[in-house]
Amino acid sequence: MRSILCSAFLLLAISCSGDERTGNGEPLQIEARLSSIQPTIFDRSCANFSACHDDSSPAGDLDLTAPAAYAQLIDRPATMSPSSLRVVPGEQDLSFLVRKLKGPLEEDEGALMPFANPPLPPEEIQVIEEWIARGAAND
């Protein structure tokens, strides 16, 4: 029983380590496409693992589960900053999502995301920015 618990803990630690690998042992590649960002970033860091932005009680009224994430992000006002849009296609610098991930935030705009967890690696934020810059397609 103890070895089963140790194995389960080890698998959980590996899956949360941020050094994800493909089945071939290669580093996981994330493309600047929603179909790549959803499972590798949103599901892992925002919706399923942390459950902050899941469909049952989404923080900031933002559900980042598939397939809701796209409609919840594009041209929608940010709860913490109603004068800002969550994602402005083609304009990563105007997208509140980018500010929530890397700052700077105004005092009334809450905390950097993911909340109470390590920040996303710069490479993951860059992929999100690139997706937005390319027009934030639902691809």
OpenMM code with the backbone's topology and positions (N, CA, C; nanometers):
from openmm import Vec3, app, unit

residues = "MET ARG SER ILE LEU CYS SER ALA PHE LEU LEU LEU ALA ILE SER CYS SER GLY ASP GLU ARG THR GLY ASN GLY GLU PRO LEU GLN ILE GLU ALA ARG LEU SER SER ILE GLN PRO THR ILE PHE ASP ARG SER CYS ALA ASN PHE SER ALA CYS HIS ASP ASP SER SER PRO ALA GLY ASP LEU ASP LEU THR ALA PRO ALA ALA TYR ALA GLN LEU ILE ASP ARG PRO ALA THR MET SER PRO SER SER LEU ARG VAL VAL PRO GLY GLU GLN ASP LEU SER PHE LEU VAL ARG LYS LEU LYS GLY PRO LEU GLU GLU ASP GLU GLY ALA LEU MET PRO PHE ALA ASN PRO PRO LEU PRO PRO GLU GLU ILE GLN VAL ILE GLU GLU TRP ILE ALA ARG GLY ALA ALA ASN ASP".split()
positions = [
    Vec3(0.0820, -0.1196, 0.0000),
    Vec3(0.0000, 0.0000, 0.0000),
    Vec3(0.0863, 0.1260, 0.0000),
    Vec3(0.1923, 0.1211, 0.0818),
    Vec3(0.2795, 0.2374, 0.0898),
    Vec3(0.3441, 0.2679, -0.0453),
    Vec3(0.3864, 0.1648, -0.1200),
    Vec3(0.4499, 0.1903, -0.2497),
    Vec3(0.3501, 0.2470, -0.3502),
    Vec3(0.2230, 0.2082, -0.3392),
    Vec3(0.1208, 0.2650, -0.4272),
    Vec3(0.1039, 0.4130, -0.3977),
    Vec3(0.0985, 0.4493, -0.2701),
    Vec3(0.0859, 0.5897, -0.2332),
    Vec3(0.2075, 0.6698, -0.2771),
    Vec3(0.3256, 0.6135, -0.2604),
    Vec3(0.4479, 0.6815, -0.3036),
    Vec3(0.4478, 0.7000, -0.4547),
    Vec3(0.4057, 0.5989, -0.5283),
    Vec3(0.3997, 0.6089, -0.6745),
    Vec3(0.3001, 0.7150, -0.7170),
    Vec3(0.1839, 0.7187, -0.6515),
    Vec3(0.0827, 0.8188, -0.6846),
    Vec3(0.1350, 0.9589, -0.6569),
    Vec3(0.2032, 0.9754, -0.5431),
    Vec3(0.2598, 1.1053, -0.5097),
    Vec3(0.3651, 1.1470, -0.6117),
    Vec3(0.4499, 1.0534, -0.6522),
    Vec3(0.5527, 1.0830, -0.7506),
    Vec3(0.4914, 1.1251, -0.8834),
    Vec3(0.3891, 1.0550, -0.9275),
    Vec3(0.3215, 1.0921, -1.0530),
    Vec3(0.2598, 1.2301, -1.0425),
    Vec3(0.1971, 1.2612, -0.9298),
    Vec3(0.1393, 1.3933, -0.9107),
    Vec3(0.2479, 1.5001, -0.9123),
    Vec3(0.3580, 1.4761, -0.8467),
    Vec3(0.4676, 1.5733, -0.8438),
    Vec3(0.5242, 1.5965, -0.9830),
    Vec3(0.5382, 1.4897, -1.0598),
    Vec3(0.5901, 1.5043, -1.1961),
    Vec3(0.4920, 1.5830, -1.2813),
    Vec3(0.3623, 1.5532, -1.2688),
    Vec3(0.2637, 1.6210, -1.3527),
    Vec3(0.2510, 1.7680, -1.3174),
    Vec3(0.2890, 1.8083, -1.1981),
    Vec3(0.2785, 1.9473, -1.1564),
    Vec3(0.4120, 2.0207, -1.1642),
    Vec3(0.5140, 1.9561, -1.2121),
    Vec3(0.6478, 2.0136, -1.2046),
    Vec3(0.6740, 2.1212, -1.3071),
    Vec3(0.5937, 2.1304, -1.4141),
    Vec3(0.6193, 2.2292, -1.5172),
    Vec3(0.7179, 2.1785, -1.6205),
    Vec3(0.7840, 2.0664, -1.5982),
    Vec3(0.8766, 2.0084, -1.6946),
    Vec3(0.8054, 1.8921, -1.7630),
    Vec3(0.6968, 1.9252, -1.8329),
    Vec3(0.6181, 1.8202, -1.8948),
    Vec3(0.6908, 1.7638, -2.0159),
    Vec3(0.6648, 1.6358, -2.0397),
    Vec3(0.7288, 1.5647, -2.1494),
    Vec3(0.6243, 1.4929, -2.2319),
    Vec3(0.6555, 1.4717, -2.3578),
    Vec3(0.5700, 1.3907, -2.4430),
    Vec3(0.5949, 1.2448, -2.4093),
    Vec3(0.5210, 1.1548, -2.4746),
    Vec3(0.5411, 1.0117, -2.4529),
    Vec3(0.6796, 0.9663, -2.4935),
    Vec3(0.7480, 1.0427, -2.5791),
    Vec3(0.8834, 1.0080, -2.6235),
    Vec3(0.9912, 1.0677, -2.5343),
    Vec3(0.9521, 1.1363, -2.4266),
    Vec3(1.0505, 1.1958, -2.3374),
    Vec3(1.0988, 1.3328, -2.3822),
    Vec3(1.0437, 1.3837, -2.4924),
    Vec3(1.0832, 1.5159, -2.5415),
    Vec3(1.0070, 1.6237, -2.4643),
    Vec3(1.0649, 1.7444, -2.4497),
    Vec3(0.9902, 1.8527, -2.3851),
    Vec3(0.8613, 1.8809, -2.4616),
    Vec3(0.7550, 1.9103, -2.3886),
    Vec3(0.6259, 1.9385, -2.4481),
    Vec3(0.6324, 2.0699, -2.5242),
    Vec3(0.5908, 2.0685, -2.6493),
    Vec3(0.5902, 2.1884, -2.7315),
    Vec3(0.4491, 2.2462, -2.7334),
    Vec3(0.4384, 2.3740, -2.7064),
    Vec3(0.3087, 2.4410, -2.7082),
    Vec3(0.3069, 2.5339, -2.8282),
    Vec3(0.2043, 2.5196, -2.9102),
    Vec3(0.1889, 2.6049, -3.0268),
    Vec3(0.1010, 2.7237, -2.9919),
    Vec3(0.1150, 2.8318, -3.0662),
    Vec3(0.0344, 2.9517, -3.0462),
    Vec3(-0.1021, 2.9322, -3.1112),
    Vec3(-0.1709, 2.8291, -3.0660),
    Vec3(-0.3047, 2.7938, -3.1132),
    Vec3(-0.3867, 2.7571, -2.9909),
    Vec3(-0.5142, 2.7939, -2.9907),
    Vec3(-0.5976, 2.7621, -2.8757),
    Vec3(-0.6035, 2.6120, -2.8519),
    Vec3(-0.6021, 2.5334, -2.9586),
    Vec3(-0.6078, 2.3878, -2.9434),
    Vec3(-0.4840, 2.3320, -2.8736),
    Vec3(-0.3765, 2.4062, -2.8693),
    Vec3(-0.2559, 2.3668, -2.7966),
    Vec3(-0.2522, 2.4324, -2.6582),
    Vec3(-0.2929, 2.5576, -2.6506),
    Vec3(-0.2922, 2.6322, -2.5247),
    Vec3(-0.3932, 2.5742, -2.4260),
    Vec3(-0.5096, 2.5339, -2.4761),
    Vec3(-0.6152, 2.4839, -2.3869),
    Vec3(-0.5664, 2.3674, -2.2999),
    Vec3(-0.5179, 2.2573, -2.3591),
    Vec3(-0.4798, 2.1441, -2.2728),
    Vec3(-0.3490, 2.1640, -2.1965),
    Vec3(-0.2562, 2.2387, -2.2527),
    Vec3(-0.1249, 2.2490, -2.1897),
    Vec3(-0.1116, 2.3638, -2.0900),
    Vec3(-0.1950, 2.4672, -2.1044),
    Vec3(-0.1866, 2.5807, -2.0115),
    Vec3(-0.3181, 2.5985, -1.9357),
    Vec3(-0.4269, 2.6265, -2.0055),
    Vec3(-0.5529, 2.6552, -1.9371),
    Vec3(-0.6001, 2.5373, -1.8518),
    Vec3(-0.6047, 2.4176, -1.9100),
    Vec3(-0.6516, 2.3017, -1.8325),
    Vec3(-0.5588, 2.2734, -1.7148),
    Vec3(-0.4299, 2.2774, -1.7386),
    Vec3(-0.3319, 2.2400, -1.6363),
    Vec3(-0.3187, 2.3450, -1.5268),
    Vec3(-0.3200, 2.4726, -1.5618),
    Vec3(-0.2899, 2.5761, -1.4633),
    Vec3(-0.4101, 2.6570, -1.4162),
    Vec3(-0.5184, 2.6561, -1.4921),
    Vec3(-0.6271, 2.7490, -1.4623),
    Vec3(-0.7609, 2.6824, -1.4318),
    Vec3(-0.7919, 2.5763, -1.5032),
    Vec3(-0.9262, 2.5198, -1.4932),
    Vec3(-0.9300, 2.3876, -1.4182),
    Vec3(-0.8684, 2.2858, -1.4709),
    Vec3(-0.8845, 2.1518, -1.4141),
    Vec3(-0.8018, 2.1276, -1.2889),
    Vec3(-0.6723, 2.1540, -1.2924),
    Vec3(-0.5886, 2.1233, -1.1772),
    Vec3(-0.6168, 2.2171, -1.0600),
    Vec3(-0.6194, 2.3480, -1.0861),
    Vec3(-0.6414, 2.4421, -0.9770),
    Vec3(-0.7893, 2.4645, -0.9497),
    Vec3(-0.8758, 2.4399, -1.0473),
    Vec3(-1.0207, 2.4569, -1.0377),
    Vec3(-1.0629, 2.6012, -1.0105),
    Vec3(-0.9750, 2.6968, -1.0313),
    Vec3(-1.0130, 2.8369, -1.0117),
    Vec3(-1.1079, 2.8849, -1.1213),
    Vec3(-1.0823, 2.8417, -1.2423),
    Vec3(-1.1631, 2.8860, -1.3558),
    Vec3(-1.2328, 2.7680, -1.4219),
    Vec3(-1.2940, 2.6839, -1.3380),
    Vec3(-1.3697, 2.5712, -1.3924),
    Vec3(-1.5149, 2.6139, -1.4144),
    Vec3(-1.5972, 2.5219, -1.4605),
    Vec3(-1.7348, 2.5581, -1.4939),
    Vec3(-1.8301, 2.5576, -1.3745),
    Vec3(-1.7860, 2.5120, -1.2566),
    Vec3(-1.8769, 2.5054, -1.1426),
    Vec3(-1.8848, 2.6369, -1.0643),
    Vec3(-1.7744, 2.7039, -1.0451),
    Vec3(-1.7754, 2.8334, -0.9750),
    Vec3(-1.6535, 2.9139, -1.0209),
    Vec3(-1.6565, 2.9611, -1.1447),
    Vec3(-1.5378, 3.0261, -1.2020),
    Vec3(-1.5018, 3.1586, -1.1354),
    Vec3(-1.3778, 3.1678, -1.0914),
    Vec3(-1.3266, 3.2918, -1.0326),
    Vec3(-1.3319, 3.4030, -1.1367),
    Vec3(-1.3667, 3.5211, -1.0930),
    Vec3(-1.3740, 3.6340, -1.1848),
    Vec3(-1.4770, 3.6150, -1.2939),
    Vec3(-1.5698, 3.5232, -1.2718),
    Vec3(-1.6732, 3.4913, -1.3699),
    Vec3(-1.6114, 3.4486, -1.5039),
    Vec3(-1.4978, 3.3785, -1.4961),
    Vec3(-1.4250, 3.3346, -1.6158),
    Vec3(-1.4070, 3.1832, -1.6131),
    Vec3(-1.4766, 3.1163, -1.7031),
    Vec3(-1.4681, 2.9706, -1.7193),
    Vec3(-1.3659, 2.9414, -1.8287),
    Vec3(-1.2545, 2.8787, -1.7910),
    Vec3(-1.1503, 2.8465, -1.8891),
    Vec3(-1.1481, 2.6981, -1.9251),
    Vec3(-1.2588, 2.6298, -1.9054),
    Vec3(-1.2667, 2.4912, -1.9498),
    Vec3(-1.3045, 2.4886, -2.0969),
    Vec3(-1.2678, 2.3789, -2.1636),
    Vec3(-1.3075, 2.3624, -2.3031),
    Vec3(-1.4526, 2.3166, -2.3036),
    Vec3(-1.5348, 2.3588, -2.3927),
    Vec3(-1.5123, 2.4549, -2.5006),
    Vec3(-1.5489, 2.5982, -2.4647),
    Vec3(-1.5763, 2.6271, -2.3372),
    Vec3(-1.6233, 2.7600, -2.2965),
    Vec3(-1.5175, 2.8688, -2.3064),
    Vec3(-1.3905, 2.8335, -2.2936),
    Vec3(-1.2834, 2.9329, -2.2806),
    Vec3(-1.2845, 3.0377, -2.3913),
    Vec3(-1.2982, 2.9954, -2.5145),
    Vec3(-1.2905, 3.0913, -2.6258),
    Vec3(-1.3963, 3.2002, -2.6112),
    Vec3(-1.5219, 3.1613, -2.5945),
    Vec3(-1.6304, 3.2589, -2.5830),
    Vec3(-1.6159, 3.3450, -2.4579),
    Vec3(-1.5559, 3.2895, -2.3531),
    Vec3(-1.5373, 3.3633, -2.2286),
    Vec3(-1.4249, 3.4673, -2.2383),
    Vec3(-1.3325, 3.4474, -2.3308),
    Vec3(-1.2151, 3.5343, -2.3407),
    Vec3(-1.2268, 3.6461, -2.4440),
    Vec3(-1.2773, 3.6158, -2.5603),
    Vec3(-1.2683, 3.7076, -2.6736),
    Vec3(-1.3670, 3.8235, -2.6625),
    Vec3(-1.3123, 3.9440, -2.6607),
    Vec3(-1.3907, 4.0682, -2.6586),
    Vec3(-1.4910, 4.0752, -2.5441),
    Vec3(-1.4577, 4.0142, -2.4320),
    Vec3(-1.5452, 4.0171, -2.3135),
    Vec3(-1.4814, 4.1064, -2.2072),
    Vec3(-1.5597, 4.1911, -2.1409),
    Vec3(-1.5045, 4.2770, -2.0352),
    Vec3(-1.4478, 4.1940, -1.9205),
    Vec3(-1.3374, 4.2380, -1.8670),
    Vec3(-1.2746, 4.1725, -1.7520),
    Vec3(-1.3496, 4.2129, -1.6257),
    Vec3(-1.3805, 4.1166, -1.5426),
    Vec3(-1.4547, 4.1434, -1.4185),
    Vec3(-1.3800, 4.2418, -1.3298),
    Vec3(-1.2496, 4.2257, -1.3173),
    Vec3(-1.1699, 4.3117, -1.2299),
    Vec3(-1.1388, 4.4481, -1.2919),
    Vec3(-1.1619, 4.4605, -1.4221),
    Vec3(-1.1344, 4.5862, -1.4922),
    Vec3(-1.2329, 4.5982, -1.6084),
    Vec3(-1.3593, 4.6357, -1.5794),
    Vec3(-1.4636, 4.6367, -1.6827),
    Vec3(-1.4341, 4.7238, -1.8044),
    Vec3(-1.3421, 4.8191, -1.7902),
    Vec3(-1.3065, 4.9012, -1.9064),
    Vec3(-1.2052, 4.8309, -1.9963),
    Vec3(-1.1553, 4.7153, -1.9528),
    Vec3(-1.0600, 4.6360, -2.0303),
    Vec3(-1.1283, 4.5099, -2.0820),
    Vec3(-1.0834, 4.4628, -2.1968),
    Vec3(-1.1335, 4.3363, -2.2503),
    Vec3(-1.0357, 4.2255, -2.2146),
    Vec3(-1.0888, 4.1073, -2.1870),
    Vec3(-1.0034, 3.9944, -2.1502),
    Vec3(-0.9024, 3.9651, -2.2596),
    Vec3(-0.9486, 3.9491, -2.3826),
    Vec3(-0.8594, 3.9282, -2.4966),
    Vec3(-0.9090, 4.0141, -2.6122),
    Vec3(-0.8188, 4.0969, -2.6643),
    Vec3(-0.8463, 4.1779, -2.7823),
    Vec3(-0.7670, 4.1141, -2.8960),
    Vec3(-0.8337, 4.0426, -2.9873),
    Vec3(-0.7609, 3.9750, -3.0953),
    Vec3(-0.6676, 4.0715, -3.1701),
    Vec3(-0.5432, 4.0293, -3.1855),
    Vec3(-0.4422, 4.1097, -3.2538),
    Vec3(-0.3737, 4.2116, -3.1650),
    Vec3(-0.4161, 4.2250, -3.0411),
    Vec3(-0.3641, 4.3292, -2.9511),
    Vec3(-0.3296, 4.2718, -2.8135),
    Vec3(-0.2201, 4.2013, -2.8044),
    Vec3(-0.1834, 4.1432, -2.6752),
    Vec3(-0.1584, 4.2500, -2.5697),
    Vec3(-0.1105, 4.3676, -2.6085),
    Vec3(-0.0834, 4.4735, -2.5110),
    Vec3(-0.2111, 4.5339, -2.4536),
    Vec3(-0.3239, 4.5164, -2.5211),
    Vec3(-0.4520, 4.5671, -2.4724),
    Vec3(-0.5348, 4.4585, -2.4031),
    Vec3(-0.4843, 4.3370, -2.4018),
    Vec3(-0.5578, 4.2230, -2.3472),
    Vec3(-0.5314, 4.2080, -2.1972),
    Vec3(-0.6406, 4.2132, -2.1184),
    Vec3(-0.6298, 4.2024, -1.9730),
    Vec3(-0.5694, 4.0685, -1.9317),
    Vec3(-0.5950, 3.9632, -2.0074),
    Vec3(-0.5378, 3.8323, -1.9765),
    Vec3(-0.3858, 3.8403, -1.9646),
    Vec3(-0.3218, 3.9111, -2.0543),
    Vec3(-0.1753, 3.9238, -2.0513),
    Vec3(-0.1316, 3.9984, -1.9259),
    Vec3(-0.2032, 4.1043, -1.8914),
    Vec3(-0.1688, 4.1783, -1.7687),
    Vec3(-0.1857, 4.0907, -1.6455),
    Vec3(-0.2893, 4.0061, -1.6426),
    Vec3(-0.3101, 3.9176, -1.5280),
    Vec3(-0.1986, 3.8140, -1.5166),
    Vec3(-0.1366, 3.7806, -1.6278),
    Vec3(-0.0307, 3.6806, -1.6267),
    Vec3(0.1065, 3.7389, -1.5967),
    Vec3(0.1316, 3.8632, -1.6398),
    Vec3(0.2671, 3.9154, -1.6209),
    Vec3(0.2748, 4.0553, -1.5615),
    Vec3(0.1601, 4.1222, -1.5434),
    Vec3(0.1592, 4.2545, -1.4833),
    Vec3(0.1944, 4.3621, -1.5838),
    Vec3(0.1996, 4.4846, -1.5414),
    Vec3(0.1624, 4.5321, -1.4091),
    Vec3(0.0105, 4.5436, -1.3952),
    Vec3(-0.0360, 4.5296, -1.2705),
    Vec3(-0.1777, 4.5418, -1.2400),
    Vec3(-0.2005, 4.6629, -1.1502),
    Vec3(-0.3156, 4.7258, -1.1690),
    Vec3(-0.3568, 4.8336, -1.0794),
    Vec3(-0.4004, 4.7718, -0.9467),
    Vec3(-0.4069, 4.8519, -0.8428),
    Vec3(-0.4386, 4.8028, -0.7089),
    Vec3(-0.5726, 4.7290, -0.7032),
    Vec3(-0.6715, 4.7728, -0.7780),
    Vec3(-0.8046, 4.7114, -0.7726),
    Vec3(-0.8246, 4.5997, -0.8756),
    Vec3(-0.7172, 4.5562, -0.9430),
    Vec3(-0.7283, 4.4528, -1.0462),
    Vec3(-0.6888, 4.3134, -0.9971),
    Vec3(-0.6758, 4.2967, -0.8683),
    Vec3(-0.6455, 4.1652, -0.8130),
    Vec3(-0.4986, 4.1298, -0.8234),
    Vec3(-0.4723, 3.9986, -0.8165),
    Vec3(-0.3354, 3.9466, -0.8133),
    Vec3(-0.2975, 3.8859, -0.9477),
    Vec3(-0.1680, 3.8681, -0.9654),
    Vec3(-0.1202, 3.7973, -1.0843),
    Vec3(-0.1721, 3.6540, -1.0815),
    Vec3(-0.1915, 3.5984, -1.1985),
    Vec3(-0.2393, 3.4606, -1.2121),
    Vec3(-0.1240, 3.3723, -1.2591),
    Vec3(-0.1296, 3.2479, -1.2280),
    Vec3(-0.2300, 3.1782, -1.1486),
    Vec3(-0.2148, 3.2107, -1.0010),
    Vec3(-0.3265, 3.2384, -0.9367),
    Vec3(-0.3298, 3.2828, -0.7982),
    Vec3(-0.2775, 3.1747, -0.7041),
    Vec3(-0.1913, 3.2142, -0.6128),
    Vec3(-0.1359, 3.1268, -0.5088),
    Vec3(-0.0588, 3.0083, -0.5649),
    Vec3(-0.0137, 3.0195, -0.6864),
    Vec3(0.0694, 2.9170, -0.7498),
    Vec3(0.1868, 2.9870, -0.8175),
    Vec3(0.2903, 2.9131, -0.8528),
    Vec3(0.4014, 2.9769, -0.9239),
    Vec3(0.3525, 3.0380, -1.0548),
    Vec3(0.4121, 3.1489, -1.0963),
    Vec3(0.3713, 3.2094, -1.2231),
    Vec3(0.3978, 3.1146, -1.3392),
    Vec3(0.3248, 3.1362, -1.4470),
    Vec3(0.3514, 3.0582, -1.5675),
    Vec3(0.4926, 3.0888, -1.6150),
    Vec3(0.5600, 2.9916, -1.6730),
    Vec3(0.6919, 3.0191, -1.7298),
    Vec3(0.6799, 3.1235, -1.8416),
    Vec3(0.7812, 3.2073, -1.8580),
    Vec3(0.7768, 3.3102, -1.9625),
    Vec3(0.7448, 3.2537, -2.1008),
    Vec3(0.7913, 3.1320, -2.1292),
    Vec3(0.7656, 3.0719, -2.2604),
    Vec3(0.6162, 3.0478, -2.2815),
    Vec3(0.5448, 3.0109, -2.1763),
    Vec3(0.4008, 2.9873, -2.1880),
    Vec3(0.3260, 3.1190, -2.2060),
    Vec3(0.3662, 3.2217, -2.1335),
    Vec3(0.3039, 3.3531, -2.1508),
    Vec3(0.3296, 3.4037, -2.2919),
    Vec3(0.4491, 3.3818, -2.3419),
    Vec3(0.4835, 3.4247, -2.4772),
    Vec3(0.3954, 3.3552, -2.5810),
    Vec3(0.3648, 3.2281, -2.5615),
    Vec3(0.2782, 3.1554, -2.6540),
    Vec3(0.1377, 3.2155, -2.6532),
    Vec3(0.0875, 3.2492, -2.5342),
    Vec3(-0.0450, 3.3124, -2.5244),
    Vec3(-0.0429, 3.4479, -2.5949),
    Vec3(0.0611, 3.5255, -2.5724),
    Vec3(0.0732, 3.6555, -2.6392),
    Vec3(0.0785, 3.6394, -2.7913),
    Vec3(0.1516, 3.5401, -2.8370),
    Vec3(0.1614, 3.5160, -2.9810),
    Vec3(0.0257, 3.4755, -3.0384),
    Vec3(-0.0482, 3.3906, -2.9670),
    Vec3(-0.1821, 3.3514, -3.0110),
    Vec3(-0.2713, 3.4748, -3.0246),
    Vec3(-0.2666, 3.5633, -2.9253),
    Vec3(-0.3474, 3.6855, -2.9297),
    Vec3(-0.3017, 3.7747, -3.0452),
    Vec3(-0.1702, 3.7926, -3.0599),
    Vec3(-0.1162, 3.8781, -3.1669),
    Vec3(-0.1564, 3.8278, -3.3049),
    Vec3(-0.1681, 3.6959, -3.3193),
    Vec3(-0.2076, 3.6372, -3.4487),
    Vec3(-0.3580, 3.6447, -3.4726),
    Vec3(-0.4327, 3.7039, -3.3804),
    Vec3(-0.5760, 3.7200, -3.4000),
    Vec3(-0.6626, 3.6366, -3.3076),
    Vec3(-0.6020, 3.5590, -3.2162),
    Vec3(-0.6746, 3.4803, -3.1158),
    Vec3(-0.7835, 3.3944, -3.1796),
    Vec3(-0.7454, 3.3192, -3.2802),
    Vec3(-0.8430, 3.2334, -3.3500),
    Vec3(-0.8850, 3.1158, -3.2632),
    Vec3(-1.0050, 3.0666, -3.2886),
    Vec3(-1.0550, 2.9481, -3.2192),
    Vec3(-1.0092, 2.8254, -3.2977),
    Vec3(-0.8809, 2.8004, -3.2932),
    Vec3(-0.8204, 2.6931, -3.3728),
    Vec3(-0.7694, 2.5828, -3.2839),
] * unit.nanometer
topology = app.Topology()
chain = topology.addChain("A")
for resn in residues:
    res = topology.addResidue(resn, chain)
    for name in ("N", "CA", "C"):
        topology.addAtom(name, app.Element.getBySymbol(name[0]), res)
